[in-house]
Each structure stands twice: as structure tokens, then as C-alpha cells.
Amino acid sequence: MIAIKSDLHILQDKNGRLLRGYHCREVINDELSIRDEGGYLYAL
């Protein structure tokens, strides 16, 4: 579901703000990889 929202450009944070510039493209070891425009992994 997160990857679909990313593809549709409607991915939001917990406060409802759109997350722009992040790409959910791959699953590695059952974990979703979220990267920014520079290709860096998103970290909480």
C-alpha cells in the first residue's frame, strides 16, 4: 500500500503532510526500501 501511495504521489506522514521526493521501490529481506531523490535511504 505504501509503494502504491508513493507511485500516486499521495504518500503522507503521520501529520497528513505530503512526502515529496521519496521513492518506495524495492523490498529487501521483507523490508520496504524508501529512498530520497539523492538515492539515500530514509531513516526515522
CHARMM-style PDB file with segment names, atoms N, HN, CA, C and O in Angstrom:
ATOM      1  N   MET     1       0.822  -1.184   0.000  1.00  0.00      PROA
ATOM      2  CA  MET     1       0.000   0.000   0.000  1.00  0.00      PROA
ATOM      3  C   MET     1       0.875   1.260   0.000  1.00  0.00      PROA
ATOM      4  O   MET     1       0.559   2.235  -0.681  1.00  0.00      PROA
ATOM      5  N   ILE     2       1.969   1.238   0.761  1.00  0.00      PROA
ATOM      6  HN  ILE     2       2.226   0.446   1.314  1.00  0.00      PROA
ATOM      7  CA  ILE     2       2.860   2.399   0.815  1.00  0.00      PROA
ATOM      8  C   ILE     2       3.480   2.665  -0.547  1.00  0.00      PROA
ATOM      9  O   ILE     2       3.569   3.815  -0.977  1.00  0.00      PROA
ATOM     10  N   ALA     3       3.906   1.612  -1.224  1.00  0.00      PROA
ATOM     11  HN  ALA     3       3.833   0.678  -0.875  1.00  0.00      PROA
ATOM     12  CA  ALA     3       4.506   1.776  -2.554  1.00  0.00      PROA
ATOM     13  C   ALA     3       3.497   2.338  -3.550  1.00  0.00      PROA
ATOM     14  O   ALA     3       3.852   3.160  -4.395  1.00  0.00      PROA
ATOM     15  N   ILE     4       2.248   1.904  -3.459  1.00  0.00      PROA
ATOM     16  HN  ILE     4       1.959   1.236  -2.772  1.00  0.00      PROA
ATOM     17  CA  ILE     4       1.212   2.416  -4.356  1.00  0.00      PROA
ATOM     18  C   ILE     4       0.976   3.899  -4.100  1.00  0.00      PROA
ATOM     19  O   ILE     4       0.883   4.685  -5.043  1.00  0.00      PROA
ATOM     20  N   LYS     5       0.879   4.289  -2.824  1.00  0.00      PROA
ATOM     21  HN  LYS     5       0.955   3.651  -2.057  1.00  0.00      PROA
ATOM     22  CA  LYS     5       0.699   5.707  -2.491  1.00  0.00      PROA
ATOM     23  C   LYS     5       1.881   6.534  -2.978  1.00  0.00      PROA
ATOM     24  O   LYS     5       1.702   7.668  -3.424  1.00  0.00      PROA
ATOM     25  N   SER     6       3.084   5.979  -2.896  1.00  0.00      PROA
ATOM     26  HN  SER     6       3.229   5.058  -2.533  1.00  0.00      PROA
ATOM     27  CA  SER     6       4.265   6.686  -3.397  1.00  0.00      PROA
ATOM     28  C   SER     6       4.163   6.895  -4.907  1.00  0.00      PROA
ATOM     29  O   SER     6       4.456   7.981  -5.409  1.00  0.00      PROA
ATOM     30  N   ASP     7       3.749   5.855  -5.627  1.00  0.00      PROA
ATOM     31  HN  ASP     7       3.511   4.973  -5.219  1.00  0.00      PROA
ATOM     32  CA  ASP     7       3.608   5.959  -7.081  1.00  0.00      PROA
ATOM     33  C   ASP     7       2.539   6.976  -7.472  1.00  0.00      PROA
ATOM     34  O   ASP     7       2.662   7.640  -8.501  1.00  0.00      PROA
ATOM     35  N   LEU     8       1.503   7.102  -6.665  1.00  0.00      PROA
ATOM     36  HN  LEU     8       1.403   6.563  -5.829  1.00  0.00      PROA
ATOM     37  CA  LEU     8       0.419   8.043  -6.943  1.00  0.00      PROA
ATOM     38  C   LEU     8       0.699   9.442  -6.401  1.00  0.00      PROA
ATOM     39  O   LEU     8      -0.102  10.358  -6.584  1.00  0.00      PROA
ATOM     40  N   HSD     9       1.843   9.601  -5.732  1.00  0.00      PROA
ATOM     41  HN  HSD     9       2.495   8.857  -5.583  1.00  0.00      PROA
ATOM     42  CA  HSD     9       2.262  10.875  -5.144  1.00  0.00      PROA
ATOM     43  C   HSD     9       1.283  11.376  -4.087  1.00  0.00      PROA
ATOM     44  O   HSD     9       1.016  12.574  -3.993  1.00  0.00      PROA
ATOM     45  N   ILE    10       0.745  10.441  -3.284  1.00  0.00      PROA
ATOM     46  HN  ILE    10       0.962   9.467  -3.360  1.00  0.00      PROA
ATOM     47  CA  ILE    10      -0.162  10.806  -2.201  1.00  0.00      PROA
ATOM     48  C   ILE    10       0.340  10.272  -0.857  1.00  0.00      PROA
ATOM     49  O   ILE    10      -0.431  10.193   0.099  1.00  0.00      PROA
ATOM     50  N   LEU    11       1.603   9.911  -0.775  1.00  0.00      PROA
ATOM     51  HN  LEU    11       2.230   9.975  -1.552  1.00  0.00      PROA
ATOM     52  CA  LEU    11       2.194   9.399   0.458  1.00  0.00      PROA
ATOM     53  C   LEU    11       2.304  10.535   1.468  1.00  0.00      PROA
ATOM     54  O   LEU    11       2.833  11.601   1.153  1.00  0.00      PROA
ATOM     55  N   GLN    12       1.800  10.306   2.688  1.00  0.00      PROA
ATOM     56  HN  GLN    12       1.370   9.440   2.943  1.00  0.00      PROA
ATOM     57  CA  GLN    12       1.776  11.340   3.715  1.00  0.00      PROA
ATOM     58  C   GLN    12       2.463  10.868   4.987  1.00  0.00      PROA
ATOM     59  O   GLN    12       2.566   9.668   5.244  1.00  0.00      PROA
ATOM     60  N   ASP    13       2.938  11.839   5.790  1.00  0.00      PROA
ATOM     61  HN  ASP    13       2.854  12.814   5.581  1.00  0.00      PROA
ATOM     62  CA  ASP    13       3.493  11.493   7.090  1.00  0.00      PROA
ATOM     63  C   ASP    13       2.343  11.390   8.100  1.00  0.00      PROA
ATOM     64  O   ASP    13       1.179  11.533   7.727  1.00  0.00      PROA
ATOM     65  N   LYS    14       2.662  11.144   9.368  1.00  0.00      PROA
ATOM     66  HN  LYS    14       3.608  11.028   9.671  1.00  0.00      PROA
ATOM     67  CA  LYS    14       1.617  10.931  10.377  1.00  0.00      PROA
ATOM     68  C   LYS    14       0.797  12.190  10.658  1.00  0.00      PROA
ATOM     69  O   LYS    14      -0.277  12.103  11.252  1.00  0.00      PROA
ATOM     70  N   ASN    15       1.290  13.364  10.239  1.00  0.00      PROA
ATOM     71  HN  ASN    15       2.163  13.435   9.756  1.00  0.00      PROA
ATOM     72  CA  ASN    15       0.562  14.614  10.425  1.00  0.00      PROA
ATOM     73  C   ASN    15      -0.250  15.012   9.189  1.00  0.00      PROA
ATOM     74  O   ASN    15      -0.884  16.067   9.174  1.00  0.00      PROA
ATOM     75  N   GLY    16      -0.229  14.170   8.159  1.00  0.00      PROA
ATOM     76  HN  GLY    16       0.286  13.313   8.171  1.00  0.00      PROA
ATOM     77  CA  GLY    16      -1.007  14.438   6.959  1.00  0.00      PROA
ATOM     78  C   GLY    16      -0.297  15.257   5.903  1.00  0.00      PROA
ATOM     79  O   GLY    16      -0.899  15.613   4.891  1.00  0.00      PROA
ATOM     80  N   ARG    17       0.992  15.568   6.124  1.00  0.00      PROA
ATOM     81  HN  ARG    17       1.481  15.278   6.947  1.00  0.00      PROA
ATOM     82  CA  ARG    17       1.741  16.335   5.118  1.00  0.00      PROA
ATOM     83  C   ARG    17       2.264  15.380   4.044  1.00  0.00      PROA
ATOM     84  O   ARG    17       2.732  14.281   4.342  1.00  0.00      PROA
ATOM     85  N   LEU    18       2.176  15.821   2.798  1.00  0.00      PROA
ATOM     86  HN  LEU    18       1.796  16.714   2.556  1.00  0.00      PROA
ATOM     87  CA  LEU    18       2.663  15.001   1.692  1.00  0.00      PROA
ATOM     88  C   LEU    18       4.175  14.837   1.773  1.00  0.00      PROA
ATOM     89  O   LEU    18       4.900  15.793   2.047  1.00  0.00      PROA
ATOM     90  N   LEU    19       4.639  13.625   1.534  1.00  0.00      PROA
ATOM     91  HN  LEU    19       4.050  12.848   1.312  1.00  0.00      PROA
ATOM     92  CA  LEU    19       6.075  13.352   1.478  1.00  0.00      PROA
ATOM     93  C   LEU    19       6.485  13.399   0.014  1.00  0.00      PROA
ATOM     94  O   LEU    19       6.172  12.494  -0.760  1.00  0.00      PROA
ATOM     95  N   ARG    20       7.165  14.427  -0.345  1.00  0.00      PROA
ATOM     96  HN  ARG    20       7.419  15.162   0.284  1.00  0.00      PROA
ATOM     97  CA  ARG    20       7.611  14.595  -1.734  1.00  0.00      PROA
ATOM     98  C   ARG    20       9.096  14.266  -1.821  1.00  0.00      PROA
ATOM     99  O   ARG    20       9.863  14.529  -0.894  1.00  0.00      PROA
ATOM    100  N   GLY    21       9.480  13.695  -2.933  1.00  0.00      PROA
ATOM    101  HN  GLY    21       8.857  13.481  -3.686  1.00  0.00      PROA
ATOM    102  CA  GLY    21      10.879  13.404  -3.156  1.00  0.00      PROA
ATOM    103  C   GLY    21      11.335  12.068  -2.605  1.00  0.00      PROA
ATOM    104  O   GLY    21      12.530  11.772  -2.621  1.00  0.00      PROA
ATOM    105  N   TYR    22      10.402  11.247  -2.112  1.00  0.00      PROA
ATOM    106  HN  TYR    22       9.432  11.487  -2.098  1.00  0.00      PROA
ATOM    107  CA  TYR    22      10.757   9.918  -1.621  1.00  0.00      PROA
ATOM    108  C   TYR    22      10.182   8.875  -2.557  1.00  0.00      PROA
ATOM    109  O   TYR    22       9.100   9.055  -3.115  1.00  0.00      PROA
ATOM    110  N   HSD    23      10.915   7.775  -2.728  1.00  0.00      PROA
ATOM    111  HN  HSD    23      11.794   7.629  -2.274  1.00  0.00      PROA
ATOM    112  CA  HSD    23      10.513   6.721  -3.645  1.00  0.00      PROA
ATOM    113  C   HSD    23      10.537   5.383  -2.925  1.00  0.00      PROA
ATOM    114  O   HSD    23      11.558   5.002  -2.352  1.00  0.00      PROA
ATOM    115  N   CYS    24       9.420   4.670  -2.950  1.00  0.00      PROA
ATOM    116  HN  CYS    24       8.591   4.980  -3.416  1.00  0.00      PROA
ATOM    117  CA  CYS    24       9.317   3.329  -2.382  1.00  0.00      PROA
ATOM    118  C   CYS    24       9.374   2.360  -3.547  1.00  0.00      PROA
ATOM    119  O   CYS    24       8.378   2.170  -4.245  1.00  0.00      PROA
ATOM    120  N   ARG    25      10.501   1.758  -3.761  1.00  0.00      PROA
ATOM    121  HN  ARG    25      11.310   1.912  -3.194  1.00  0.00      PROA
ATOM    122  CA  ARG    25      10.668   0.986  -4.978  1.00  0.00      PROA
ATOM    123  C   ARG    25      10.971  -0.494  -4.776  1.00  0.00      PROA
ATOM    124  O   ARG    25      10.647  -1.300  -5.648  1.00  0.00      PROA
ATOM    125  N   GLU    26      11.576  -0.877  -3.667  1.00  0.00      PROA
ATOM    126  HN  GLU    26      11.839  -0.222  -2.959  1.00  0.00      PROA
ATOM    127  CA  GLU    26      12.017  -2.259  -3.583  1.00  0.00      PROA
ATOM    128  C   GLU    26      11.830  -2.818  -2.186  1.00  0.00      PROA
ATOM    129  O   GLU    26      11.848  -2.085  -1.197  1.00  0.00      PROA
ATOM    130  N   VAL    27      11.648  -4.140  -2.122  1.00  0.00      PROA
ATOM    131  HN  VAL    27      11.633  -4.736  -2.926  1.00  0.00      PROA
ATOM    132  CA  VAL    27      11.559  -4.841  -0.853  1.00  0.00      PROA
ATOM    133  C   VAL    27      12.806  -5.702  -0.733  1.00  0.00      PROA
ATOM    134  O   VAL    27      13.097  -6.524  -1.602  1.00  0.00      PROA
ATOM    135  N   ILE    28      13.547  -5.500   0.372  1.00  0.00      PROA
ATOM    136  HN  ILE    28      13.310  -4.832   1.078  1.00  0.00      PROA
ATOM    137  CA  ILE    28      14.771  -6.254   0.627  1.00  0.00      PROA
ATOM    138  C   ILE    28      14.615  -6.927   1.985  1.00  0.00      PROA
ATOM    139  O   ILE    28      14.421  -6.258   3.000  1.00  0.00      PROA
ATOM    140  N   ASN    29      14.703  -8.251   1.994  1.00  0.00      PROA
ATOM    141  HN  ASN    29      14.861  -8.794   1.170  1.00  0.00      PROA
ATOM    142  CA  ASN    29      14.561  -9.018   3.243  1.00  0.00      PROA
ATOM    143  C   ASN    29      13.277  -8.651   3.979  1.00  0.00      PROA
ATOM    144  O   ASN    29      13.294  -8.415   5.187  1.00  0.00      PROA
ATOM    145  N   ASP    30      12.164  -8.602   3.249  1.00  0.00      PROA
ATOM    146  HN  ASP    30      12.150  -8.793   2.267  1.00  0.00      PROA
ATOM    147  CA  ASP    30      10.845  -8.267   3.795  1.00  0.00      PROA
ATOM    148  C   ASP    30      10.766  -6.858   4.359  1.00  0.00      PROA
ATOM    149  O   ASP    30       9.887  -6.582   5.175  1.00  0.00      PROA
ATOM    150  N   GLU    31      11.647  -5.965   3.954  1.00  0.00      PROA
ATOM    151  HN  GLU    31      12.361  -6.190   3.291  1.00  0.00      PROA
ATOM    152  CA  GLU    31      11.613  -4.572   4.389  1.00  0.00      PROA
ATOM    153  C   GLU    31      11.495  -3.673   3.165  1.00  0.00      PROA
ATOM    154  O   GLU    31      12.171  -3.887   2.159  1.00  0.00      PROA
ATOM    155  N   LEU    32      10.638  -2.674   3.258  1.00  0.00      PROA
ATOM    156  HN  LEU    32      10.089  -2.500   4.076  1.00  0.00      PROA
ATOM    157  CA  LEU    32      10.437  -1.738   2.166  1.00  0.00      PROA
ATOM    158  C   LEU    32      11.557  -0.712   2.165  1.00  0.00      PROA
ATOM    159  O   LEU    32      11.849  -0.108   3.197  1.00  0.00      PROA
ATOM    160  N   SER    33      12.179  -0.515   1.030  1.00  0.00      PROA
ATOM    161  HN  SER    33      11.943  -1.006   0.191  1.00  0.00      PROA
ATOM    162  CA  SER    33      13.251   0.459   0.880  1.00  0.00      PROA
ATOM    163  C   SER    33      12.661   1.787   0.416  1.00  0.00      PROA
ATOM    164  O   SER    33      12.047   1.865  -0.648  1.00  0.00      PROA
ATOM    165  N   ILE    34      12.851   2.835   1.226  1.00  0.00      PROA
ATOM    166  HN  ILE    34      13.349   2.772   2.091  1.00  0.00      PROA
ATOM    167  CA  ILE    34      12.363   4.170   0.894  1.00  0.00      PROA
ATOM    168  C   ILE    34      13.581   5.065   0.723  1.00  0.00      PROA
ATOM    169  O   ILE    34      14.393   5.205   1.638  1.00  0.00      PROA
ATOM    170  N   ARG    35      13.702   5.666  -0.450  1.00  0.00      PROA
ATOM    171  HN  ARG    35      13.042   5.552  -1.193  1.00  0.00      PROA
ATOM    172  CA  ARG    35      14.863   6.493  -0.763  1.00  0.00      PROA
ATOM    173  C   ARG    35      14.432   7.901  -1.150  1.00  0.00      PROA
ATOM    174  O   ARG    35      13.343   8.108  -1.686  1.00  0.00      PROA
ATOM    175  N   ASP    36      15.311   8.871  -0.867  1.00  0.00      PROA
ATOM    176  HN  ASP    36      16.196   8.702  -0.432  1.00  0.00      PROA
ATOM    177  CA  ASP    36      15.020  10.247  -1.275  1.00  0.00      PROA
ATOM    178  C   ASP    36      15.510  10.458  -2.697  1.00  0.00      PROA
ATOM    179  O   ASP    36      15.995   9.526  -3.339  1.00  0.00      PROA
ATOM    180  N   GLU    37      15.383  11.685  -3.187  1.00  0.00      PROA
ATOM    181  HN  GLU    37      14.989  12.442  -2.666  1.00  0.00      PROA
ATOM    182  CA  GLU    37      15.767  11.991  -4.573  1.00  0.00      PROA
ATOM    183  C   GLU    37      17.244  11.743  -4.845  1.00  0.00      PROA
ATOM    184  O   GLU    37      17.619  11.462  -5.983  1.00  0.00      PROA
ATOM    185  N   GLY    38      18.089  11.843  -3.822  1.00  0.00      PROA
ATOM    186  HN  GLY    38      17.784  12.071  -2.898  1.00  0.00      PROA
ATOM    187  CA  GLY    38      19.515  11.598  -3.969  1.00  0.00      PROA
ATOM    188  C   GLY    38      19.893  10.130  -3.908  1.00  0.00      PROA
ATOM    189  O   GLY    38      21.061   9.783  -4.081  1.00  0.00      PROA
ATOM    190  N   GLY    39      18.905   9.249  -3.662  1.00  0.00      PROA
ATOM    191  HN  GLY    39      17.956   9.530  -3.522  1.00  0.00      PROA
ATOM    192  CA  GLY    39      19.153   7.818  -3.599  1.00  0.00      PROA
ATOM    193  C   GLY    39      19.520   7.332  -2.202  1.00  0.00      PROA
ATOM    194  O   GLY    39      19.850   6.160  -2.021  1.00  0.00      PROA
ATOM    195  N   TYR    40      19.466   8.223  -1.214  1.00  0.00      PROA
ATOM    196  HN  TYR    40      19.199   9.175  -1.361  1.00  0.00      PROA
ATOM    197  CA  TYR    40      19.797   7.852   0.149  1.00  0.00      PROA
ATOM    198  C   TYR    40      18.590   7.223   0.851  1.00  0.00      PROA
ATOM    199  O   TYR    40      17.456   7.660   0.654  1.00  0.00      PROA
ATOM    200  N   LEU    41      18.838   6.201   1.666  1.00  0.00      PROA
ATOM    201  HN  LEU    41      19.759   5.846   1.826  1.00  0.00      PROA
ATOM    202  CA  LEU    41      17.777   5.555   2.403  1.00  0.00      PROA
ATOM    203  C   LEU    41      17.159   6.494   3.418  1.00  0.00      PROA
ATOM    204  O   LEU    41      17.862   7.261   4.075  1.00  0.00      PROA
ATOM    205  N   TYR    42      15.829   6.433   3.546  1.00  0.00      PROA
ATOM    206  HN  TYR    42      15.257   5.810   3.012  1.00  0.00      PROA
ATOM    207  CA  TYR    42      15.103   7.224   4.528  1.00  0.00      PROA
ATOM    208  C   TYR    42      15.299   6.572   5.890  1.00  0.00      PROA
ATOM    209  O   TYR    42      15.167   5.355   6.017  1.00  0.00      PROA
ATOM    210  N   ALA    43      15.607   7.351   6.890  1.00  0.00      PROA
ATOM    211  HN  ALA    43      15.715   8.340   6.787  1.00  0.00      PROA
ATOM    212  CA  ALA    43      15.782   6.842   8.251  1.00  0.00      PROA
ATOM    213  C   ALA    43      14.850   7.594   9.183  1.00  0.00      PROA
ATOM    214  O   ALA    43      14.701   8.811   9.074  1.00  0.00      PROA
ATOM    215  N   LEU    44      14.227   6.873  10.095  1.00  0.00      PROA
ATOM    216  HN  LEU    44      14.348   5.884  10.183  1.00  0.00      PROA
ATOM    217  CA  LEU    44      13.316   7.508  11.056  1.00  0.00      PROA
ATOM    218  C   LEU    44      14.076   8.222  12.128  1.00  0.00      PROA
ATOM    219  OT1 LEU    44      13.472   8.814  13.023  1.00  0.00      PROA
TER     220      LEU     44
END
